[in-house]
Amino acid sequence: MLVINGSSRANGNSEYLADILLKDISHSTLFLRDFDIKPIVDQRHDANGFDSVDDDYEKVISQVLDYDILLFATPLYWYGMSGRMKNFVDRWSQSLRDKRLDFRGEMGKKQAFVLIVGGDRIHIKALPLVQQFQYIFDFMNMPMIGYLIGQGTKPEEVKNDRRAIENAATWNNKIKELF
């Protein structure tokens, strides 16, 4: 399992809740904040396709392709995924047109889980983002195992969200049973 963490903050709430969710489950974590992933320049309809981009995207996506289960962890920023996560997902358009890859085919072999942490009323406000991820995964033919939402804005504040902590423990057991 690979955690793709889109938070800009080290030791933030997304990371804390992911650690609880994945306790005693073998996994690796990729922190998007440690990589330079430039925004997409849409060249989908250009005759020559996408130009090469001098950044870390290809290094990141090659790591992602090595895993069967992907956990997308992001804070809720302005009712959406973090900018780092959005840049990463937007660049999938480039991978879809990369003749060296069968990107949709490879991603369709994976399963996805979503973890979102944010401020007040997060259990309602995060639902459109869960739906957005579901549409992304549907497009990639990638089943979504489930999602976890936690409330917290200040560092480690999510540990006060009893509901999220209990749900993380429940999902931990389910994931262990599934895999």
C-alpha positions as CSV (number, residue, x, y, z in Angstrom):
1,M,0.0,0.0,0.0
2,L,1.2,3.5,-0.8
3,V,0.0,6.6,0.9
4,I,0.1,9.6,-1.3
5,N,0.0,12.5,1.1
6,G,-0.9,15.9,-0.3
7,S,-0.5,18.0,2.8
8,S,2.0,20.8,2.9
9,R,2.5,20.4,6.6
10,A,4.9,17.8,8.1
11,N,3.3,15.8,10.9
12,G,-0.1,17.2,10.1
13,N,-3.6,15.8,10.7
14,S,-3.7,13.8,7.5
15,E,-0.5,12.1,8.3
16,Y,-1.6,11.4,11.9
17,L,-4.9,9.9,10.9
18,A,-3.3,7.8,8.1
19,D,-0.9,6.4,10.7
20,I,-3.8,5.3,12.9
21,L,-5.6,3.9,9.9
22,L,-2.6,1.9,8.8
23,K,-1.3,0.7,12.1
24,D,0.4,-2.6,11.7
25,I,-0.2,-2.6,8.0
26,S,2.8,-2.6,5.7
27,H,2.9,0.6,3.7
28,S,5.1,3.3,2.3
29,T,4.3,7.1,2.3
30,L,5.0,9.5,-0.5
31,F,4.8,13.1,0.6
32,L,4.0,15.2,-2.4
33,R,5.5,18.2,-0.6
34,D,8.9,16.6,-1.1
35,F,8.6,16.7,-4.9
36,D,8.4,19.5,-7.5
37,I,5.3,18.7,-9.6
38,K,4.5,21.6,-11.9
39,P,0.9,22.4,-12.9
40,I,-0.4,20.8,-16.1
41,V,-0.1,22.7,-19.4
42,D,-3.0,21.3,-21.3
43,Q,-1.6,20.0,-24.6
44,R,-4.1,17.1,-25.0
45,H,-5.2,18.4,-28.4
46,D,-1.8,19.5,-29.7
47,A,-0.6,17.5,-32.7
48,N,2.7,16.6,-30.9
49,G,1.0,15.9,-27.6
50,F,2.6,16.9,-24.3
51,D,6.0,18.5,-24.0
52,S,8.5,17.1,-21.5
53,V,8.3,18.8,-18.2
54,D,11.4,19.3,-16.0
55,D,10.1,18.3,-12.6
56,D,9.6,15.2,-10.4
57,Y,6.2,14.0,-11.7
58,E,7.6,11.0,-13.7
59,K,9.6,9.9,-10.6
60,V,6.5,10.1,-8.5
61,I,4.2,8.3,-10.9
62,S,6.7,5.5,-11.4
63,Q,6.6,4.9,-7.7
64,V,2.8,5.0,-7.7
65,L,2.7,2.4,-10.4
66,D,4.6,-0.1,-8.2
67,Y,1.7,-0.4,-5.7
68,D,-1.7,-2.2,-5.9
69,I,-3.4,-0.1,-3.2
70,L,-3.3,3.7,-3.1
71,L,-4.4,5.8,-0.2
72,F,-4.9,9.5,-1.2
73,A,-4.6,11.6,2.0
74,T,-5.3,15.3,1.8
75,P,-6.5,18.2,3.9
76,L,-9.6,19.9,2.7
77,Y,-8.4,23.2,1.2
78,W,-11.2,25.5,0.1
79,Y,-13.6,22.5,-0.3
80,G,-11.3,20.6,-2.5
81,M,-8.1,18.5,-2.4
82,S,-4.8,20.3,-1.7
83,G,-3.1,22.1,-4.6
84,R,-0.2,19.6,-4.4
85,M,-2.7,16.7,-4.8
86,K,-4.5,18.5,-7.6
87,N,-1.3,19.2,-9.6
88,F,-0.5,15.5,-9.2
89,V,-3.9,14.3,-10.4
90,D,-4.1,16.8,-13.2
91,R,-0.8,15.5,-14.6
92,W,-2.5,12.1,-15.1
93,S,-3.7,13.6,-18.4
94,Q,-0.1,13.6,-19.5
95,S,0.4,10.0,-18.5
96,L,-2.8,8.9,-20.2
97,R,-1.2,10.1,-23.5
98,D,2.2,8.7,-22.8
99,K,2.7,6.0,-25.4
100,R,5.3,4.3,-23.2
101,L,2.6,3.5,-20.6
102,D,-0.8,1.9,-20.5
103,F,-1.6,4.3,-17.7
104,R,-5.4,3.7,-17.5
105,G,-4.9,-0.1,-17.7
106,E,-2.2,0.0,-15.0
107,M,-4.3,2.3,-12.7
108,G,-7.3,0.1,-13.3
109,K,-5.4,-2.8,-11.5
110,K,-5.2,-0.7,-8.4
111,Q,-7.6,0.0,-5.5
112,A,-8.0,3.4,-3.9
113,F,-8.9,4.8,-0.5
114,V,-9.4,8.4,0.4
115,L,-8.6,10.2,3.7
116,I,-9.6,13.8,4.1
117,V,-9.1,16.0,7.2
118,G,-10.4,19.6,7.7
119,G,-12.2,22.0,9.9
120,D,-15.7,22.4,11.2
121,R,-18.5,20.3,9.8
122,I,-15.9,18.4,7.8
123,H,-18.1,15.3,7.7
124,I,-20.5,17.2,5.5
125,K,-18.1,19.6,3.7
126,A,-15.7,16.8,2.5
127,L,-18.4,14.8,0.8
128,P,-18.1,16.6,-2.5
129,L,-14.4,15.9,-2.5
130,V,-15.1,12.2,-1.8
131,Q,-17.4,12.3,-4.8
132,Q,-14.8,14.0,-7.0
133,F,-12.3,11.3,-6.1
134,Q,-14.9,8.7,-6.9
135,Y,-15.4,10.2,-10.4
136,I,-11.6,10.3,-10.9
137,F,-11.3,6.6,-9.9
138,D,-14.3,5.6,-12.1
139,F,-12.6,7.3,-15.0
140,M,-9.5,5.2,-14.3
141,N,-11.5,2.0,-13.8
142,M,-10.0,1.9,-10.3
143,P,-12.3,0.7,-7.5
144,M,-12.6,2.8,-4.4
145,I,-12.4,0.7,-1.2
146,G,-13.7,3.5,1.0
147,Y,-13.0,6.8,2.6
148,L,-12.2,8.3,6.0
149,I,-13.0,11.9,7.1
150,G,-11.5,13.5,10.2
151,Q,-11.9,16.9,11.8
152,G,-8.8,18.9,12.7
153,T,-7.1,22.1,11.6
154,K,-4.3,22.7,14.2
155,P,-1.5,20.1,14.3
156,E,-2.7,16.8,15.8
157,E,-6.2,18.2,16.5
158,V,-7.7,15.3,14.6
159,K,-6.9,13.1,17.6
160,N,-9.8,14.8,19.3
161,D,-12.2,13.6,16.7
162,R,-13.4,10.4,18.4
163,R,-15.6,9.5,15.4
164,A,-12.6,9.6,13.0
165,I,-10.4,7.7,15.3
166,E,-13.0,4.9,15.8
167,N,-13.6,4.8,12.0
168,A,-9.9,4.6,11.4
169,A,-9.7,1.6,13.7
170,T,-12.7,-0.1,12.0
171,W,-11.1,0.5,8.6
172,N,-7.8,-0.8,9.8
173,N,-9.4,-4.1,10.7
174,K,-11.3,-4.2,7.3
175,I,-8.1,-3.5,5.4
176,K,-6.3,-6.3,7.3
177,E,-9.1,-8.7,6.4
178,L,-9.2,-7.7,2.8
179,F,-5.4,-7.9,2.2
